[in-house]
Amino acid sequence: MPLFQLQRKPRELRRSPRYDVHYRGLIESGDGAQPFNCVISNISSTGAKITTVGTEPISDEFTLVFRRRCRVLRRANGQLAVKFIPS
């Protein structure tokens, strides 16, 4: 029996790749209630994994808001290429 065994990752079935991140975010319900904090753990062009700390009820639809400090890498024709600056 080998001393170490390779762990195989399950095959990724999502259509768009996920990227591991650690972003602070806000969940806004849109009903006038105070937004509350969350942490975005991974993100793709079609979705995200979010962790909440409190016990606030979360509606089935909401707006996810996150801000990142950025540094401009390139400017051309009204477009910017930016790099996220670690917080």
N, C-alpha and C positions, 0 to 999 in steps of 0.2 A: 504494500500500500504506500503511495507517495506521501511524503511529508507535507507537501503543500498541494492544494487542489485549486485549479482555476475556477473562479466563479464566473459563470456565463450570465451576461445581462439578458433580460427578456427582450425580445424583438420589439423595437419601437413601432407602434401602430399609428401614431399621430401623423397628420398630414403636413404639419409645419414643425420644424425643430424647436425644442425648448432650450432656453439658456438659463443656467443657474445664476441668480442675482440675489442681492440682499438690499432691496429698496424699501424705504419707509413710504407709506402711502396713506391716503384717506379714502374712506367709503362715504359717499354722499348719496343719501336715499332719494333726494329730490322732493321730499314732502315737507321741507322746512325744518326738519330735525337737525340737530347739531351733527356735523360729520364726526366720524371716529377713526382712530388710528388702526392701521394694519401693517403687515410686512408682506411684501411680494417676494416669494421664494424662487419662482421661476416664471419665465414669460416667453411667449411666442407671438407671432403675428395674429394668432386666432384665440389666444387665451392665456391664463395665468393661474398660478397656485398662490393663494392668499391665506395668511394666518391672522386671526383676530385675537385680541387679548381679553376683551371684556365679554359680557353676557348680553350685549345689545342684540335685539332681534334684527335680522338682515332680510330685507325684502328680496323677492325673486329677481328684480332688476334694480341696478344702482349704477352710479358713475364712480369709476375708480380713478383717483387723481394721484399722480406722483410727480415730484419735481426732482430734477437732477441738475447739479451744477455742471456746466459744460465749458470746454475750451475749444475755440474755433481752430480747426486744422487747415481748412481751405475755404475760399470764397470765390464763387464764379457764377455769373449770370443770375444773381438773386438767390442762389442756393448756398447753403452752408454744409460743410462736413465738420462734425463735432465729435469730441471725445468726452466721455463722462469722467469727471474728476471724483475720485473716491472721497467720501465724506468722513 
